[in-house]
Amino acid sequence: MSIGGVGTGFNRNVAAALKRQLDTLRTPKPPVPGLRSKTVAWVRPELRAEVDYRARTRDGDLRPAACQLQGAAG
């Protein structure tokens, strides 16, 4: 489920650090029973990000969104 993109606080360096962290959390099965997908890389839910926003669009997207990652990626 997507509810918009995050610009502020999320750049290429943060994305690369987050990818390295997620790679260490990979798991062959979904962490929530009943989820299925052949195109998803499942990870254990151990990281957290806070996304601040001021409003939602009519479509439900967050605007303007800013990301604050918790942990080594942030």
Secondary structure, 3 states (H helix, E strand, C coil): CCCCCCCECCCHHHHHHHHHHHHHCECCCCCCCCCCCCCCCCECCCCEEEEECCEECCCCCEECCEEEEECCCC
